Amino acid sequence: MARLRIGCLSTDQFSFKDRIFSAFYSDLGLDIFDRVWDDSCDEGFNLQSAKTGKIVLVTISKDFYLNEELQGWELVPYQNDSFKKVIVWND
């Protein structure tokens, strides 16, 4: 299993409260989700701390739907516990 080269977003692009990062999809740019591993369909992106420069991989753990309409995605950090999760709202 090899990790693929994927996009990176800055924590500056997100709000942060209660150890949860959140942002609207339209504020992050197009096609923010990339396939993470060469042998799986997991998707996510790298999140780089604007304070420390540290990069953490986050992967999609679930989708949010309301009346069959996609509302957003929850992503969790891979092998890191410096924050709980990332929420990206589909606007």
Secondary structure, 3 states (H helix, E strand, C coil): CCECCCCEEEHHHCEEECCEEEEEHHHHCCCCCEECECCCCCEEEEEECCCCCCEEEEEEEEEEEECCEEEEEEEEECCCCCCCEEEEECC
